[in-house]
């Protein structure tokens, strides 16, 4: 499931931007998706877009906007990141994450972390 923010008028921010989020890897079968559950997923995606858009509209960097959007997804148990992480075969949650600044190519990552927040 993917959501895309509507283009913001240049009069509102002085520049155009696009922000796209997706709800993670895996398959959600339509036959098992109720209209209520679909609305919950879409609301989570829209909340993530809103968080990123607010950063950009406030003059923040694209890196800060991505981080804000991802934080919302990680805090939403519908998505397989953060609170919604899948369990390993050992019954634990292990999470990986990475982020990169496209301008400077500076990057950071973590792997197999547990017990976050």
Backbone atoms as SQL, in Angstrom:
CREATE TABLE atoms (id INTEGER PRIMARY KEY, chain TEXT, resi INTEGER, resn TEXT, atom TEXT, x REAL, y REAL, z REAL);
INSERT INTO atoms VALUES
  (1, 'A', 1, 'UNK', 'N', 0.846, -1.160, 0.000),
  (2, 'A', 1, 'UNK', 'CA', 0.000, 0.000, 0.000),
  (3, 'A', 1, 'UNK', 'C', 0.899, 1.231, 0.000),
  (4, 'A', 2, 'UNK', 'N', 0.701, 2.127, -0.938),
  (5, 'A', 2, 'UNK', 'CA', 1.525, 3.321, -1.093),
  (6, 'A', 2, 'UNK', 'C', 0.625, 4.543, -1.071),
  (7, 'A', 3, 'UNK', 'N', 1.085, 5.603, -0.465),
  (8, 'A', 3, 'UNK', 'CA', 0.350, 6.864, -0.477),
  (9, 'A', 3, 'UNK', 'C', 1.287, 7.951, -0.961),
  (10, 'A', 4, 'UNK', 'N', 0.746, 8.922, -1.646),
  (11, 'A', 4, 'UNK', 'CA', 1.556, 10.009, -2.163),
  (12, 'A', 4, 'UNK', 'C', 0.891, 11.324, -1.798),
  (13, 'A', 5, 'UNK', 'N', 1.684, 12.244, -1.270),
  (14, 'A', 5, 'UNK', 'CA', 1.152, 13.552, -0.902),
  (15, 'A', 5, 'UNK', 'C', 0.772, 14.313, -2.156),
  (16, 'A', 6, 'UNK', 'N', -0.262, 15.110, -2.047),
  (17, 'A', 6, 'UNK', 'CA', -0.611, 15.968, -3.161),
  (18, 'A', 6, 'UNK', 'C', 0.458, 17.035, -3.295),
  (19, 'A', 7, 'UNK', 'N', 0.695, 17.449, -4.527),
  (20, 'A', 7, 'UNK', 'CA', 1.685, 18.487, -4.753),
  (21, 'A', 7, 'UNK', 'C', 1.234, 19.761, -4.056),
  (22, 'A', 8, 'UNK', 'N', 2.153, 20.400, -3.381),
  (23, 'A', 8, 'UNK', 'CA', 1.867, 21.634, -2.662),
  (24, 'A', 8, 'UNK', 'C', 2.126, 22.811, -3.595),
  (25, 'A', 9, 'UNK', 'N', 1.240, 23.759, -3.599),
  (26, 'A', 9, 'UNK', 'CA', 1.382, 24.929, -4.456),
  (27, 'A', 9, 'UNK', 'C', 2.653, 25.699, -4.118),
  (28, 'A', 10, 'UNK', 'N', 3.403, 26.170, -5.133),
  (29, 'A', 10, 'UNK', 'CA', 4.602, 26.971, -4.863),
  (30, 'A', 10, 'UNK', 'C', 4.290, 28.226, -4.057),
  (31, 'A', 11, 'UNK', 'N', 3.067, 28.735, -4.156),
  (32, 'A', 11, 'UNK', 'CA', 2.697, 29.921, -3.374),
  (33, 'A', 11, 'UNK', 'C', 2.701, 29.613, -1.878),
  (34, 'A', 12, 'UNK', 'N', 2.483, 28.345, -1.523),
  (35, 'A', 12, 'UNK', 'CA', 2.428, 27.973, -0.112),
  (36, 'A', 12, 'UNK', 'C', 3.817, 27.826, 0.501),
  (37, 'A', 13, 'UNK', 'N', 4.767, 27.301, -0.249),
  (38, 'A', 13, 'UNK', 'CA', 6.078, 26.995, 0.325),
  (39, 'A', 13, 'UNK', 'C', 7.234, 27.670, -0.387),
  (40, 'A', 14, 'UNK', 'N', 6.987, 28.268, -1.533),
  (41, 'A', 14, 'UNK', 'CA', 8.076, 28.840, -2.303),
  (42, 'A', 14, 'UNK', 'C', 8.751, 27.813, -3.194),
  (43, 'A', 15, 'UNK', 'N', 8.397, 26.550, -3.062),
  (44, 'A', 15, 'UNK', 'CA', 8.960, 25.507, -3.914),
  (45, 'A', 15, 'UNK', 'C', 8.025, 24.312, -3.956),
  (46, 'A', 16, 'UNK', 'N', 8.178, 23.496, -4.985),
  (47, 'A', 16, 'UNK', 'CA', 7.387, 22.272, -5.104),
  (48, 'A', 16, 'UNK', 'C', 8.167, 21.110, -4.506),
  (49, 'A', 17, 'UNK', 'N', 7.443, 20.122, -4.016),
  (50, 'A', 17, 'UNK', 'CA', 8.088, 18.899, -3.561),
  (51, 'A', 17, 'UNK', 'C', 7.107, 17.753, -3.662),
  (52, 'A', 18, 'UNK', 'N', 7.631, 16.547, -3.661),
  (53, 'A', 18, 'UNK', 'CA', 6.843, 15.323, -3.637),
  (54, 'A', 18, 'UNK', 'C', 7.332, 14.490, -2.469),
  (55, 'A', 19, 'UNK', 'N', 6.424, 13.830, -1.811),
  (56, 'A', 19, 'UNK', 'CA', 6.757, 12.946, -0.704),
  (57, 'A', 19, 'UNK', 'C', 5.957, 11.671, -0.897),
  (58, 'A', 20, 'UNK', 'N', 6.640, 10.531, -0.862),
  (59, 'A', 20, 'UNK', 'CA', 6.000, 9.232, -1.062),
  (60, 'A', 20, 'UNK', 'C', 6.405, 8.328, 0.093),
  (61, 'A', 21, 'UNK', 'N', 5.452, 7.592, 0.649),
  (62, 'A', 21, 'UNK', 'CA', 5.752, 6.615, 1.698),
  (63, 'A', 21, 'UNK', 'C', 5.146, 5.275, 1.302),
  (64, 'A', 22, 'UNK', 'N', 5.711, 4.198, 1.840),
  (65, 'A', 22, 'UNK', 'CA', 5.092, 2.883, 1.669),
  (66, 'A', 22, 'UNK', 'C', 5.082, 2.201, 3.023),
  (67, 'A', 23, 'UNK', 'N', 4.173, 1.278, 3.175),
  (68, 'A', 23, 'UNK', 'CA', 3.938, 0.660, 4.471),
  (69, 'A', 23, 'UNK', 'C', 4.749, -0.579, 4.759),
  (70, 'A', 24, 'UNK', 'N', 5.832, -0.820, 4.037),
  (71, 'A', 24, 'UNK', 'CA', 6.699, -1.946, 4.353),
  (72, 'A', 24, 'UNK', 'C', 6.613, -3.073, 3.355),
  (73, 'A', 25, 'UNK', 'N', 7.387, -4.096, 3.630),
  (74, 'A', 25, 'UNK', 'CA', 7.457, -5.263, 2.759),
  (75, 'A', 25, 'UNK', 'C', 6.374, -6.265, 3.148),
  (76, 'A', 26, 'UNK', 'N', 6.113, -7.175, 2.269),
  (77, 'A', 26, 'UNK', 'CA', 5.138, -8.213, 2.569),
  (78, 'A', 26, 'UNK', 'C', 3.886, -8.046, 1.734),
  (79, 'A', 27, 'UNK', 'N', 2.995, -8.988, 1.880),
  (80, 'A', 27, 'UNK', 'CA', 1.765, -9.001, 1.097),
  (81, 'A', 27, 'UNK', 'C', 0.566, -8.962, 2.025),
  (82, 'A', 28, 'UNK', 'N', -0.353, -8.081, 1.719),
  (83, 'A', 28, 'UNK', 'CA', -1.628, -8.039, 2.422),
  (84, 'A', 28, 'UNK', 'C', -2.678, -8.455, 1.402),
  (85, 'A', 29, 'UNK', 'N', -3.277, -9.594, 1.612),
  (86, 'A', 29, 'UNK', 'CA', -4.262, -10.098, 0.656),
  (87, 'A', 29, 'UNK', 'C', -5.559, -9.314, 0.769),
  (88, 'A', 30, 'UNK', 'N', -6.044, -8.833, -0.370),
  (89, 'A', 30, 'UNK', 'CA', -7.296, -8.061, -0.397),
  (90, 'A', 30, 'UNK', 'C', -8.450, -8.851, 0.209),
  (91, 'A', 31, 'UNK', 'N', -8.463, -10.167, -0.002),
  (92, 'A', 31, 'UNK', 'CA', -9.564, -10.988, 0.508),
  (93, 'A', 31, 'UNK', 'C', -9.612, -10.999, 2.038),
  (94, 'A', 32, 'UNK', 'N', -8.494, -10.667, 2.682),
  (95, 'A', 32, 'UNK', 'CA', -8.439, -10.650, 4.146),
  (96, 'A', 32, 'UNK', 'C', -8.491, -9.232, 4.711),
  (97, 'A', 33, 'UNK', 'N', -8.666, -8.241, 3.841),
  (98, 'A', 33, 'UNK', 'CA', -8.663, -6.841, 4.257),
  (99, 'A', 33, 'UNK', 'C', -10.097, -6.330, 4.342),
  (100, 'A', 34, 'UNK', 'N', -10.527, -5.975, 5.539),
  (101, 'A', 34, 'UNK', 'CA', -11.849, -5.377, 5.695),
  (102, 'A', 34, 'UNK', 'C', -11.761, -3.893, 5.340),
  (103, 'A', 35, 'UNK', 'N', -12.874, -3.270, 5.001),
  (104, 'A', 35, 'UNK', 'CA', -12.843, -1.821, 4.739),
  (105, 'A', 35, 'UNK', 'C', -12.321, -1.031, 5.943),
  (106, 'A', 36, 'UNK', 'N', -12.649, -1.474, 7.146),
  (107, 'A', 36, 'UNK', 'CA', -12.176, -0.781, 8.347),
  (108, 'A', 36, 'UNK', 'C', -10.658, -0.891, 8.485),
  (109, 'A', 37, 'UNK', 'N', -10.130, -2.086, 8.241),
  (110, 'A', 37, 'UNK', 'CA', -8.683, -2.304, 8.345),
  (111, 'A', 37, 'UNK', 'C', -7.946, -1.501, 7.271),
  (112, 'A', 38, 'UNK', 'N', -8.492, -1.469, 6.055),
  (113, 'A', 38, 'UNK', 'CA', -7.866, -0.682, 4.995),
  (114, 'A', 38, 'UNK', 'C', -7.817, 0.793, 5.384),
  (115, 'A', 39, 'UNK', 'N', -8.887, 1.293, 5.986),
  (116, 'A', 39, 'UNK', 'CA', -8.907, 2.693, 6.420),
  (117, 'A', 39, 'UNK', 'C', -7.841, 2.948, 7.483),
  (118, 'A', 40, 'UNK', 'N', -7.615, 1.989, 8.377),
  (119, 'A', 40, 'UNK', 'CA', -6.575, 2.139, 9.401),
  (120, 'A', 40, 'UNK', 'C', -5.190, 2.233, 8.760),
  (121, 'A', 41, 'UNK', 'N', -4.926, 1.377, 7.769),
  (122, 'A', 41, 'UNK', 'CA', -3.642, 1.428, 7.066),
  (123, 'A', 41, 'UNK', 'C', -3.478, 2.758, 6.337),
  (124, 'A', 42, 'UNK', 'N', -4.513, 3.164, 5.624),
  (125, 'A', 42, 'UNK', 'CA', -4.434, 4.427, 4.876),
  (126, 'A', 42, 'UNK', 'C', -4.247, 5.616, 5.814),
  (127, 'A', 43, 'UNK', 'N', -4.905, 5.599, 6.960),
  (128, 'A', 43, 'UNK', 'CA', -4.750, 6.683, 7.933),
  (129, 'A', 43, 'UNK', 'C', -3.304, 6.751, 8.428),
  (130, 'A', 44, 'UNK', 'N', -2.690, 5.597, 8.664),
  (131, 'A', 44, 'UNK', 'CA', -1.291, 5.577, 9.090),
  (132, 'A', 44, 'UNK', 'C', -0.369, 6.164, 8.039),
  (133, 'A', 45, 'UNK', 'N', -0.604, 5.810, 6.769),
  (134, 'A', 45, 'UNK', 'CA', 0.204, 6.365, 5.680),
  (135, 'A', 45, 'UNK', 'C', -0.005, 7.873, 5.565),
  (136, 'A', 46, 'UNK', 'N', -1.249, 8.306, 5.685),
  (137, 'A', 46, 'UNK', 'CA', -1.539, 9.741, 5.601),
  (138, 'A', 46, 'UNK', 'C', -0.900, 10.499, 6.764),
  (139, 'A', 47, 'UNK', 'N', -0.882, 9.906, 7.954),
  (140, 'A', 47, 'UNK', 'CA', -0.227, 10.543, 9.101),
  (141, 'A', 47, 'UNK', 'C', 1.271, 10.698, 8.854),
  (142, 'A', 48, 'UNK', 'N', 1.885, 9.684, 8.254),
  (143, 'A', 48, 'UNK', 'CA', 3.313, 9.761, 7.940),
  (144, 'A', 48, 'UNK', 'C', 3.573, 10.857, 6.909),
  (145, 'A', 49, 'UNK', 'N', 2.737, 10.921, 5.880),
  (146, 'A', 49, 'UNK', 'CA', 2.885, 11.980, 4.877),
  (147, 'A', 49, 'UNK', 'C', 2.728, 13.358, 5.501),
  (148, 'A', 50, 'UNK', 'N', 1.756, 13.492, 6.372),
  (149, 'A', 50, 'UNK', 'CA', 1.510, 14.781, 7.025),
  (150, 'A', 50, 'UNK', 'C', 2.731, 15.217, 7.836),
  (151, 'A', 51, 'UNK', 'N', 3.331, 14.282, 8.565),
  (152, 'A', 51, 'UNK', 'CA', 4.502, 14.610, 9.381),
  (153, 'A', 51, 'UNK', 'C', 5.655, 15.099, 8.506),
  (154, 'A', 52, 'UNK', 'N', 5.907, 14.404, 7.407),
  (155, 'A', 52, 'UNK', 'CA', 6.977, 14.822, 6.505),
  (156, 'A', 52, 'UNK', 'C', 6.672, 16.141, 5.821),
  (157, 'A', 53, 'UNK', 'N', 5.426, 16.299, 5.395),
  (158, 'A', 53, 'UNK', 'CA', 5.022, 17.534, 4.713),
  (159, 'A', 53, 'UNK', 'C', 5.166, 18.740, 5.637),
  (160, 'A', 54, 'UNK', 'N', 4.808, 18.579, 6.909),
  (161, 'A', 54, 'UNK', 'CA', 4.928, 19.691, 7.858),
  (162, 'A', 54, 'UNK', 'C', 6.373, 20.144, 8.006),
  (163, 'A', 55, 'UNK', 'N', 7.299, 19.196, 8.005),
  (164, 'A', 55, 'UNK', 'CA', 8.720, 19.552, 8.083),
  (165, 'A', 55, 'UNK', 'C', 9.119, 20.358, 6.852),
  (166, 'A', 56, 'UNK', 'N', 8.737, 19.880, 5.664),
  (167, 'A', 56, 'UNK', 'CA', 9.111, 20.571, 4.431),
  (168, 'A', 56, 'UNK', 'C', 8.454, 21.945, 4.334),
  (169, 'A', 57, 'UNK', 'N', 7.188, 22.027, 4.696),
  (170, 'A', 57, 'UNK', 'CA', 6.501, 23.316, 4.642),
  (171, 'A', 57, 'UNK', 'C', 7.103, 24.314, 5.626),
  (172, 'A', 58, 'UNK', 'N', 7.674, 23.807, 6.710),
  (173, 'A', 58, 'UNK', 'CA', 8.309, 24.671, 7.696),
  (174, 'A', 58, 'UNK', 'C', 9.741, 25.034, 7.343),
  (175, 'A', 59, 'UNK', 'N', 10.194, 24.611, 6.163),
  (176, 'A', 59, 'UNK', 'CA', 11.546, 24.941, 5.727),
  (177, 'A', 59, 'UNK', 'C', 12.596, 23.932, 6.141),
  (178, 'A', 60, 'UNK', 'N', 12.176, 22.794, 6.705),
  (179, 'A', 60, 'UNK', 'CA', 13.120, 21.763, 7.122),
  (180, 'A', 60, 'UNK', 'C', 13.725, 21.032, 5.938),
  (181, 'A', 61, 'UNK', 'N', 14.740, 20.260, 6.211),
  (182, 'A', 61, 'UNK', 'CA', 15.440, 19.522, 5.154),
  (183, 'A', 61, 'UNK', 'C', 14.663, 18.271, 4.754),
  (184, 'A', 62, 'UNK', 'N', 14.980, 17.756, 3.579),
  (185, 'A', 62, 'UNK', 'CA', 14.349, 16.509, 3.138),
  (186, 'A', 62, 'UNK', 'C', 14.736, 15.361, 4.063),
  (187, 'A', 63, 'UNK', 'N', 15.950, 15.371, 4.585),
  (188, 'A', 63, 'UNK', 'CA', 16.381, 14.332, 5.520),
  (189, 'A', 63, 'UNK', 'C', 15.519, 14.358, 6.783),
  (190, 'A', 64, 'UNK', 'N', 15.260, 15.550, 7.312),
  (191, 'A', 64, 'UNK', 'CA', 14.409, 15.671, 8.497),
  (192, 'A', 64, 'UNK', 'C', 12.972, 15.249, 8.193),
  (193, 'A', 65, 'UNK', 'N', 12.496, 15.531, 6.982),
  (194, 'A', 65, 'UNK', 'CA', 11.140, 15.136, 6.590),
  (195, 'A', 65, 'UNK', 'C', 11.019, 13.616, 6.517),
  (196, 'A', 66, 'UNK', 'N', 12.023, 12.963, 5.948),
  (197, 'A', 66, 'UNK', 'CA', 12.013, 11.498, 5.870),
  (198, 'A', 66, 'UNK', 'C', 12.030, 10.903, 7.271),
  (199, 'A', 67, 'UNK', 'N', 12.874, 11.434, 8.135),
  (200, 'A', 67, 'UNK', 'CA', 12.941, 10.916, 9.503),
  (201, 'A', 67, 'UNK', 'C', 11.601, 11.078, 10.216),
  (202, 'A', 68, 'UNK', 'N', 10.949, 12.218, 10.044),
  (203, 'A', 68, 'UNK', 'CA', 9.646, 12.452, 10.687),
  (204, 'A', 68, 'UNK', 'C', 8.601, 11.458, 10.181),
  (205, 'A', 69, 'UNK', 'N', 8.574, 11.225, 8.870),
  (206, 'A', 69, 'UNK', 'CA', 7.606, 10.290, 8.295),
  (207, 'A', 69, 'UNK', 'C', 7.867, 8.865, 8.785),
  (208, 'A', 70, 'UNK', 'N', 9.121, 8.464, 8.824),
  (209, 'A', 70, 'UNK', 'CA', 9.463, 7.103, 9.263),
  (210, 'A', 70, 'UNK', 'C', 9.133, 6.904, 10.738),
  (211, 'A', 71, 'UNK', 'N', 9.345, 7.918, 11.558),
  (212, 'A', 71, 'UNK', 'CA', 8.993, 7.799, 12.981),
  (213, 'A', 71, 'UNK', 'C', 7.510, 7.474, 13.155),
  (214, 'A', 72, 'UNK', 'N', 6.663, 8.117, 12.359),
  (215, 'A', 72, 'UNK', 'CA', 5.222, 7.853, 12.436),
  (216, 'A', 72, 'UNK', 'C', 4.941, 6.400, 12.059),
  (217, 'A', 73, 'UNK', 'N', 5.564, 5.916, 10.982),
  (218, 'A', 73, 'UNK', 'CA', 5.359, 4.524, 10.570),
  (219, 'A', 73, 'UNK', 'C', 5.869, 3.554, 11.636),
  (220, 'A', 74, 'UNK', 'N', 7.012, 3.868, 12.255),
  (221, 'A', 74, 'UNK', 'CA', 7.565, 2.986, 13.287),
  (222, 'A', 74, 'UNK', 'C', 6.688, 2.932, 14.532),
  (223, 'A', 75, 'UNK', 'N', 5.951, 3.998, 14.810),
  (224, 'A', 75, 'UNK', 'CA', 5.082, 4.033, 15.987),
  (225, 'A', 75, 'UNK', 'C', 3.704, 3.435, 15.725),
  (226, 'A', 76, 'UNK', 'N', 3.415, 3.075, 14.484),
  (227, 'A', 76, 'UNK', 'CA', 2.112, 2.527, 14.112),
  (228, 'A', 76, 'UNK', 'C', 2.222, 1.008, 13.987),
  (229, 'A', 77, 'UNK', 'N', 1.496, 0.249, 14.799),
  (230, 'A', 77, 'UNK', 'CA', 1.623, -1.212, 14.777),
  (231, 'A', 77, 'UNK', 'C', 1.117, -1.874, 13.494),
  (232, 'A', 78, 'UNK', 'N', 0.490, -1.122, 12.590),
  (233, 'A', 78, 'UNK', 'CA', 0.023, -1.701, 11.331),
  (234, 'A', 78, 'UNK', 'C', 1.173, -1.994, 10.365),
  (235, 'A', 79, 'UNK', 'N', 2.317, -1.349, 10.576),
  (236, 'A', 79, 'UNK', 'CA', 3.414, -1.460, 9.616),
  (237, 'A', 79, 'UNK', 'C', 4.566, -2.245, 10.209),
  (238, 'A', 80, 'UNK', 'N', 5.296, -2.963, 9.349),
  (239, 'A', 80, 'UNK', 'CA', 6.330, -3.875, 9.832),
  (240, 'A', 80, 'UNK', 'C', 7.664, -3.166, 10.063),
  (241, 'A', 81, 'UNK', 'N', 7.598, -2.137, 10.875),
  (242, 'A', 81, 'UNK', 'CA', 8.781, -1.404, 11.336),
  (243, 'A', 81, 'UNK', 'C', 8.496, -0.967, 12.762),
  (244, 'A', 82, 'UNK', 'N', 9.508, -0.879, 13.586),
  (245, 'A', 82, 'UNK', 'CA', 9.288, -0.421, 14.956),
  (246, 'A', 82, 'UNK', 'C', 8.276, -1.284, 15.683),
  (247, 'A', 83, 'UNK', 'N', 7.180, -0.677, 16.145),
  (248, 'A', 83, 'UNK', 'CA', 6.165, -1.395, 16.931),
  (249, 'A', 83, 'UNK', 'C', 5.513, -2.541, 16.172),
  (250, 'A', 84, 'UNK', 'N', 5.476, -2.474, 14.862),
  (251, 'A', 84, 'UNK', 'CA', 4.843, -3.525, 14.072),
  (252, 'A', 84, 'UNK', 'C', 5.808, -4.553, 13.521),
  (253, 'A', 85, 'UNK', 'N', 7.041, -4.561, 14.015),
  (254, 'A', 85, 'UNK', 'CA', 8.054, -5.480, 13.487),
  (255, 'A', 85, 'UNK', 'C', 7.611, -6.930, 13.615),
  (256, 'A', 86, 'UNK', 'N', 7.980, -7.709, 12.621),
  (257, 'A', 86, 'UNK', 'CA', 7.678, -9.139, 12.650),
  (258, 'A', 86, 'UNK', 'C', 8.632, -9.852, 13.593),
  (259, 'A', 87, 'UNK', 'N', 8.162, -10.950, 14.154),
  (260, 'A', 87, 'UNK', 'CA', 8.996, -11.752, 15.040),
  (261, 'A', 87, 'UNK', 'C', 9.898, -12.673, 14.224),
  (262, 'A', 88, 'UNK', 'N', 11.093, -12.913, 14.751),
  (263, 'A', 88, 'UNK', 'CA', 12.003, -13.875, 14.139),
  (264, 'A', 88, 'UNK', 'C', 11.544, -15.284, 14.502),
  (265, 'A', 89, 'UNK', 'N', 12.185, -16.281, 13.933),
  (266, 'A', 89, 'UNK', 'CA', 11.845, -17.669, 14.270),
  (267, 'A', 89, 'UNK', 'C', 12.136, -17.971, 15.736),
  (268, 'A', 90, 'UNK', 'N', 13.007, -17.166, 16.367),
  (269, 'A', 90, 'UNK', 'CA', 13.317, -17.340, 17.790),
  (270, 'A', 90, 'UNK', 'C', 12.320, -16.601, 18.683),
  (271, 'A', 91, 'UNK', 'N', 11.360, -15.894, 18.070),
  (272, 'A', 91, 'UNK', 'CA', 10.341, -15.203, 18.850),
  (273, 'A', 91, 'UNK', 'C', 10.746, -13.826, 19.346),
  (274, 'A', 92, 'UNK', 'N', 11.787, -13.248, 18.765),
  (275, 'A', 92, 'UNK', 'CA', 12.226, -11.905, 19.150),
  (276, 'A', 92, 'UNK', 'C', 12.029, -10.944, 17.982),
  (277, 'A', 93, 'UNK', 'N', 12.074, -9.654, 18.276),
  (278, 'A', 93, 'UNK', 'CA', 12.063, -8.637, 17.227),
  (279, 'A', 93, 'UNK', 'C', 13.483, -8.146, 17.023),
  (280, 'A', 94, 'UNK', 'N', 13.948, -8.206, 15.799),
  (281, 'A', 94, 'UNK', 'CA', 15.240, -7.632, 15.433),
  (282, 'A', 94, 'UNK', 'C', 14.971, -6.645, 14.314),
  (283, 'A', 95, 'UNK', 'N', 15.460, -5.429, 14.480),
  (284, 'A', 95, 'UNK', 'CA', 15.160, -4.382, 13.513),
  (285, 'A', 95, 'UNK', 'C', 16.428, -3.838, 12.873),
  (286, 'A', 96, 'UNK', 'N', 16.297, -3.442, 11.612),
  (287, 'A', 96, 'UNK', 'CA', 17.365, -2.796, 10.859),
  (288, 'A', 96, 'UNK', 'C', 16.830, -1.458, 10.370),
  (289, 'A', 97, 'UNK', 'N', 17.705, -0.492, 10.211),
  (290, 'A', 97, 'UNK', 'CA', 17.301, 0.801, 9.663),
  (291, 'A', 97, 'UNK', 'C', 18.516, 1.468, 9.039),
  (292, 'A', 98, 'UNK', 'N', 18.257, 2.298, 8.039),
  (293, 'A', 98, 'UNK', 'CA', 19.323, 3.068, 7.403),
  (294, 'A', 98, 'UNK', 'C', 18.737, 4.370, 6.898),
  (295, 'A', 99, 'UNK', 'N', 19.569, 5.391, 6.849),
  (296, 'A', 99, 'UNK', 'CA', 19.156, 6.681, 6.303),
  (297, 'A', 99, 'UNK', 'C', 20.377, 7.313, 5.648),
  (298, 'A', 100, 'UNK', 'N', 20.133, 8.079, 4.582),
  (299, 'A', 100, 'UNK', 'CA', 21.238, 8.700, 3.857),
  (300, 'A', 100, 'UNK', 'C', 20.851, 10.099, 3.426),
  (301, 'A', 101, 'UNK', 'N', 21.785, 11.012, 3.520),
  (302, 'A', 101, 'UNK', 'CA', 21.614, 12.369, 3.028),
  (303, 'A', 101, 'UNK', 'C', 22.102, 12.393, 1.584),
  (304, 'A', 102, 'UNK', 'N', 21.191, 12.619, 0.651),
  (305, 'A', 102, 'UNK', 'CA', 21.542, 12.589, -0.763),
  (306, 'A', 102, 'UNK', 'C', 22.514, 13.673, -1.184),
  (307, 'A', 103, 'UNK', 'N', 22.528, 14.801, -0.474),
  (308, 'A', 103, 'UNK', 'CA', 23.454, 15.887, -0.824),
  (309, 'A', 103, 'UNK', 'C', 24.889, 15.550, -0.458),
  (310, 'A', 104, 'UNK', 'N', 25.082, 15.041, 0.745),
  (311, 'A', 104, 'UNK', 'CA', 26.441, 14.818, 1.242),
  (312, 'A', 104, 'UNK', 'C', 26.872, 13.359, 1.153),
  (313, 'A', 105, 'UNK', 'N', 25.925, 12.469, 0.924),
  (314, 'A', 105, 'UNK', 'CA', 26.130, 11.022, 0.918),
  (315, 'A', 105, 'UNK', 'C', 26.500, 10.479, 2.299),
  (316, 'A', 106, 'UNK', 'N', 26.328, 11.298, 3.338),
  (317, 'A', 106, 'UNK', 'CA', 26.520, 10.813, 4.707),
  (318, 'A', 106, 'UNK', 'C', 25.394, 9.828, 5.011),
  (319, 'A', 107, 'UNK', 'N', 25.730, 8.749, 5.701),
  (320, 'A', 107, 'UNK', 'CA', 24.734, 7.715, 5.973),
  (321, 'A', 107, 'UNK', 'C', 24.937, 7.142, 7.363),
  (322, 'A', 108, 'UNK', 'N', 23.880, 6.560, 7.875),
  (323, 'A', 108, 'UNK', 'CA', 23.946, 5.865, 9.150),
  (324, 'A', 108, 'UNK', 'C', 23.038, 4.657, 9.090),
  (325, 'A', 109, 'UNK', 'N', 23.359, 3.641, 9.862),
  (326, 'A', 109, 'UNK', 'CA', 22.550, 2.427, 9.849),
  (327, 'A', 109, 'UNK', 'C', 22.713, 1.675, 11.158),
  (328, 'A', 110, 'UNK', 'N', 21.726, 0.862, 11.462),
  (329, 'A', 110, 'UNK', 'CA', 21.779, -0.075, 12.578),
  (330, 'A', 110, 'UNK', 'C', 21.255, -1.406, 12.068),
  (331, 'A', 111, 'UNK', 'N', 21.675, -2.493, 12.709),
  (332, 'A', 111, 'UNK', 'CA', 21.214, -3.817, 12.300),
  (333, 'A', 111, 'UNK', 'C', 21.027, -4.699, 13.524),
  (334, 'A', 112, 'UNK', 'N', 20.015, -5.528, 13.465),
  (335, 'A', 112, 'UNK', 'CA', 19.689, -6.510, 14.496),
  (336, 'A', 112, 'UNK', 'C', 19.541, -5.888, 15.882),
  (337, 'A', 113, 'UNK', 'N', 18.936, -4.706, 15.942),
  (338, 'A', 113, 'UNK', 'CA', 18.737, -4.096, 17.256),
  (339, 'A', 113, 'UNK', 'C', 17.444, -4.614, 17.871),
  (340, 'A', 114, 'UNK', 'N', 17.413, -4.658, 19.187),
  (341, 'A', 114, 'UNK', 'CA', 16.245, -5.099, 19.944),
  (342, 'A', 114, 'UNK', 'C', 15.978, -4.098, 21.057),
  (343, 'A', 115, 'UNK', 'N', 14.797, -4.148, 21.632),
  (344, 'A', 115, 'UNK', 'CA', 14.449, -3.368, 22.825),
  (345, 'A', 115, 'UNK', 'C', 14.662, -1.868, 22.632),
  (346, 'A', 116, 'UNK', 'N', 14.086, -1.312, 21.590),
  (347, 'A', 116, 'UNK', 'CA', 14.207, 0.115, 21.325),
  (348, 'A', 116, 'UNK', 'C', 12.953, 0.808, 21.829),
  (349, 'A', 117, 'UNK', 'N', 13.116, 1.919, 22.490),
  (350, 'A', 117, 'UNK', 'CA', 12.036, 2.737, 23.057),
  (351, 'A', 117, 'UNK', 'C', 11.201, 1.897, 23.964);
